[in-house]
Amino acid sequence: MSNSTVNFTSPEASTNKFGSENSLDLYLYSINVLFGFPTHSYVLWLIITGTKSGVASEFFNLNLSVCEIGVCLNCLLFILSSCFALSHLGTSIWFLLGLIVTGRPLFQCLMCVERYLAVVHPVTFLKYKPLRYRVICCGVVWIIIIGSCLCGMFCFMLNYVFVYTWFFSPQFLILLSIQLFCLVAVLRTLKQSGPGERAREKEENHMKRRAFYLILITTLTMCVIYIPMIIYGISVIVTSKLIKGLFSFGFICYVFGGFVQPVVYLHRVGKLSCLCWP
């Protein structure tokens, strides 16, 4: 992702789009490859080998894991390109950049909307719960992702690197706003007491508390992942300069924030019982 706004400030630098990344970026890419591949592959395997209803209920999570594996592949190609001067990998790297810029936030947005419907509008959620609706939504998202991948590839080929900053910054801002709206609405609903709830409070209080903390963790994770990168993108657009320290901080948040979702899922299915959960 560090390629998205690098080296657009001078003609001399623009001839080498991968030359200004420092060792911190390579370390982050390496961490994402070493831990991301096995983690997301394991989540993918658990969902696929589960029951049919499990695949249906975790269909968005399944697609997110596929997308994250593609992100890890992008990181691997970047490492190879930087360490072995394989400049011909640039087109592939920028093509897969669409998975980072568009794939992850869109699938996370779908998951947030689904949770919003399940808690705030349960009747509507039950109406659109079948797998075919999830397949249609994911099909539309993958079409958008492919368009984003092509956009990144053409920006690289035509040397329109600065234009890509205008592409991902508003996208992050819009999708984050949708996610926060859904998650905050879910948190408010979970804090309220429904009719007749006091009579069964002992039975449901623990489940509601678990759901509340799950949504709270998700909300904080979304903020940590996207807000630093939004600030970075806006600063680049306003100043037309690359602020390396700001990007490095945002990139650290973006990489490590991506591990929260699979860890939460693994704990939820009982594979990480060593972690404490309220």
N, C-alpha and C positions, 0 to 999 in steps of 0.2 A: 504494500500500500504506500510505502514511502516514495514510490516512483511517481505518484499522482501529481505532485507539484514541484518536483525537483528540477533545477537547472533551466528554468524558463526566463531567468533574468538577463542572460547574456547569450549572444550567438555562439561564442566559443564554447560555453558550457553545454549548450543544447546538443552538441554533436556527440556527447557521451552522457546518456541519461542515467547511467548506473555508476558513475564514477565518484559521486560525492557522498554516498552512504558511508557512515562510520561503522566501527566494529559493534557498537550497541545494536544497530539495526540487524546485523548479521546474527548476533546472539539471540535476539528476539525471534527472528525467523527460524533459527535452529531449535529454539524451545518449542515453537509452534509445531514444527515438524516432528520432533522427538516425542512430544507428549500428545499432540493433537491427533496424529494418525492412529495410534493405538486406542486412545480414549473414544474418539468418534466412531472408529470401526467397531469397537466393543458395543457401544450403544446401538449402532446399526444392526449388529448381529443379534443383540437381545430383542430388539423390536421385531425383526424378521422371523426369528425362531419362536416368538411368543404365540399366543392364541390369535385366532382371526379377529376377535374383538379387540385384542391388544393392539394389533396393527392398525385397525381403524381408529382407535382412540389416540394413538401416538403417530398418526400419519404426518402431521406437520413436523413433529420432532424427527421423524425418519428423514424427511426431505431436508430439514436443517442439517442433520448429520451428513447427508450426502454432499450438501453445499460446503460444509466445513472441511470435508475430506478434499474437495476441490481447492479450497483455500490453502490447505497444507501442501498440495501439489504445486500451487503457485509459489509458496515459500521455498519449496525445494528447488524449483527452476531458478528462482532468484539467487539462491545460494550458489548453485552451479554456475550461473552467469557471472556472478561477482568474483568467485574464487578462481574460475578457469577461463575467464574472459570469453565466454560463449555468447557473443553479442547477437547471434542469430536466434537466441531464445527470447529476445525482447518482445517480439510480436505475440508469442504464446503467453508470456508473463502479463502483458497488458490485456490480452483477451480474458484471461482468468481473473483479472482484477475486478471484473464485473461481479464475481461471486462474493468478493469482500464488500464492495461498495453497495451492491443492490441485493444480493442473495440473502446474506445474514439478516439485515434489518427487515426485509420483507417477510421472511418466514417467522422471525420473532414477532413481527407485527400481527401476522395471522394468529399466532398462538395467544397473543394478548387479547385480540378481538374475540377469540373463542372463549377465553376465560371470562371476558366481560359478558358475553351472551349467556354463558352457563350460570353465572351468579346473579347478574342484574336482570336478565330477560330469560329465565329458564324455559318458558313456554316456546319462545322462538328457537332457543338452542335445541330443544328436543325435536322441533319440527325439521331443522336442518342438520340433524346429527348424523344421518347416514353417510357412509364412506364416499358415495358418489359426489357429494357436495365438496368434500375435502379434496377429492381428485380434481374436480373442476377448478377450484381455487388454486391448487398447486400447479395445474397446467397453465393457467394464466400467468402465475408468478414466474414460472420457468421461461415463458415466452418473453416476459419483461427482462429477465436476467440475461437471456441470449442477446436481446437488444442492447443492454448495458455492456455486455462483453464486446459486442461489435463496435460500440461507441468508443470504448477504451482502446481497442485495436486500431481504429482509424485515427484517434487522437495521437497515438504513438507513431503511426506511419506518416501522418501529415505534420507531425511536430507541433500539434496544438495542445501542449501540456497544460498551459494555463487555463484553457477552456474546460479541462476536466475538473478543475477545482470548482468552477461554477456549476458543474454537473452534480458532484457528490455532496457539496455543502447544503444546498437547499433540500436535497433528498433526505439527508440525515435529519435535518430540522423538522421536516414535515412528518416523517415516519416516527421520530421520537415523540412529537406532539400527540400523535394518535395513540401511541403506546402508553404514554403517561396518562392521557385521558381515560383510557380503558382501565389501567391498573389502579389509579386513584379512585375511580368509581367502584371498583371491586373492593378496595380496602374500606371505603365508607359503608358499603353494603354489609360487609362481614362484621363491622363494628356495631351494626344495628341489631336489635333483637326482633325476630319475626313473631307473628301471632302463634301462641301456643308453645313458644320455644322454652319458656321457663319450666314447663312440665317435663321436658326431656333434656334439660340443660346438661345434666351429667353425662348423658350419652353423646351429645353433639358438641359440647364445649371443646373437647380435645381435638376433634376434627376441624372445627372452625379455627382454632388456634394454629393448628398446623397449616391450614390453607392461608391464614392471614400472614404468617411468617414467610411462607413460600412466595406470595405475591409481593410482600415487602422486600424480600431479597431480590426478586426479579426487577422491581421498580428501581432500587438502588443500582443494580447492575446496569440497567439501561442508561441511567444517568452517567455512570462512570465510563461506559463504553463510548457514548456518542457526544456528550457535551464537550470534552476536550478537543475532539476532532472537528466539531462544529466551530468552536472558537478558533482553532487553527485555520480552517478553511476561510472563515470570514476575515481573519487577519491577513491572509495571503491575498485575498481579493481586494481588500482596502489598501494595503501597503505595496502590493506587487513584489513582495520580498519573502523569501523563505526564512522563517524563524525556526532554526534547527532544534533549539531546546524545547520549544512548544510542541513541535511535531513529535520529538522523542517521547515526551511525557504522554501525549495523546496516543501514540502508538503502543506504549507500554500498557496503558489502560485498555486499549482495543484488543491486544493479544490476550492478556490475562483475564479480561472480562469474558472472553469467548469460552473459557473453561467452566464458568459457573453453571451454565445450563446442563451440560452433560453430567457434571458432578451431582447436581440436584436430582437429575433423573436416576442416576445410579443409586443414590441414597434412597430415593422413593421406591425403587424396586427391590431394595434390601441387599444391594451389592456393596454398600459402604456403611454398614451398620455401626462401624467404629465411630462415625461422626455423631456428635450430639445433635439432637433435634428437639425442639420444644414440645 
